[in-house]
């Protein structure tokens, strides 16, 4: 499901913003525990996997629709 810009305010909550920030920090700096993903709580791993899938899906969609540019 693709959101339209006018609908963003219905979905962007403080909780979602915090999860996005957490995912970005993990992507940039690694896992918080410093012991790999198995040392992290299941919830954290699930969020990272979800956002990684969404990012990959968006990149594939963008390549398809914009010719890879």
C-alpha positions in Angstrom: 0.0 0.0 0.0 1.4 3.4 -1.0 0.4 6.4 1.1 -0.4 9.7 -0.4 1.3 12.7 1.1 -2.1 14.1 2.3 -2.5 10.9 4.5 0.9 11.0 6.2 -0.3 12.9 9.2 -2.7 10.0 10.0 0.2 7.5 10.2 3.2 9.4 11.4 3.0 9.2 15.2 5.6 9.8 17.9 5.9 6.0 18.3 6.6 5.5 14.6 9.1 8.3 14.5 11.0 6.7 17.4 11.0 3.4 15.7 12.3 4.9 12.5 15.1 6.7 14.4 16.0 3.4 16.1 16.2 1.6 12.8 18.3 4.4 11.3 20.8 4.3 14.3 21.1 0.5 14.0 21.6 0.8 10.2 24.3 3.4 10.7 26.0 2.2 13.8 25.1 -1.4 14.4 23.2 -3.3 17.0 22.9 -1.5 20.4 24.1 -4.5 22.5 27.2 -4.8 20.2 26.8 -8.6 20.2 25.0 -9.1 16.9 21.3 -9.4 16.2 20.6 -12.5 18.3 21.5 -10.6 21.5 18.7 -8.1 20.7 15.1 -8.4 21.9 12.8 -10.0 19.3 10.8 -6.8 19.0 13.9 -4.9 17.9 14.9 -7.5 15.4 11.3 -7.6 14.0 11.2 -3.8 13.5 14.6 -3.8 11.8 13.6 -6.6 9.5 10.3 -4.9 8.7 11.9 -1.6 7.8 14.7 -3.3 5.8 12.0 -5.1 3.7 10.2 -1.8 3.2 13.4 -0.1 2.1 14.2 -2.9 -0.3 10.6 -2.8 -1.7 10.8 1.0 -2.2 14.2 0.8 -3.9 12.8 -1.9 -6.3 9.7 0.1 -7.0 11.8 3.2 -7.6 14.1 1.4 -10.1 11.1 0.0 -11.9 9.3 3.3 -12.2 12.3 5.6 -12.7 14.5 3.3 -14.8 17.1 3.1 -12.0 17.8 6.8 -11.8 
